[in-house]
Amino acid sequence: MAEGVVELSNANWNKEVSESKGIVVVDFWAVWCGPCRIIAPTIEELAKEYAGKVKIGKLNTDENSEVAARYKIMGIPTIIFFRDGQKVDQVVGAVPKQQLKSKIDGLLA
C-alpha cells in the first residue's frame, strides 16, 4: 500500500472506519479491475494532500467480500465517503481527481 493509504480488511474495518472520528474515504477495488488501476495514483495523491485531515483507505473487494456486501458494492471502483463512521456519499467509476477533491473539501467545510 502506498504511503498514507490504509489497507482495509474485514478484520480492521470497525477500528479504521466504523469507529473512526472525522472523514474517511474508502476505495473499493480489485486487482483485475482496469479502472481501479487508473484511479489508484489519484487515491495515493489524495492521501498525501489530505494527510492529517482525512483518512484514505483501500479495500480489496475480492479478499474482503463481507464488507463489500455490507455496502452493496456492485461496480468497482466505488469510492465511499464516511463521516464519524457513517456513509455520507459515494461515487462509482474512475472519476476525475477534482471531483473527489470537491467532495472531500465539502465534507471538511
Beta strands, then each sheet from edge to edge (+ up, - down):
strand 1: 5-8
strand 2: 23-29
strand 3: 54-60
strand 4: 78-83
strand 5: 86-92
sheet 1: 1+ 3+ 2+ 4- 5+
end
